[in-house]
Amino acid sequence: MSGISLLLTLSAMLGGLMMPLEFLPDALFYLGAITPAHWAARSLQELMNYSSLTNMYWLGLLAMAMFATAFVLYGSKRRLV
């Protein structure tokens, strides 16, 4: 269980939920762009800042849907085997 907690904490940190991404080194900044937390935070920021459904909002939702699909497929594969 502690492994999952560590993974979620790292995802939140790299995604920009615990601190602004500008404080991270360049390598970690780009690594954070592949976490679901980054896309969730980015979509919420777009919605709060512009209060309309911009292209970046939809891109974030698409990225989160792709992550969800990948996680469900991975979980289904492990359960079937």
Secondary structure, 3 states (H helix, E strand, C coil): CHHHHHHHHHHHHHHCCCCCHHHCCHHHHHHHCCCHHHHHHHHHHHHHHHCCCCHHHHHHHHHHHHHHHHHHHHHHHHHHC
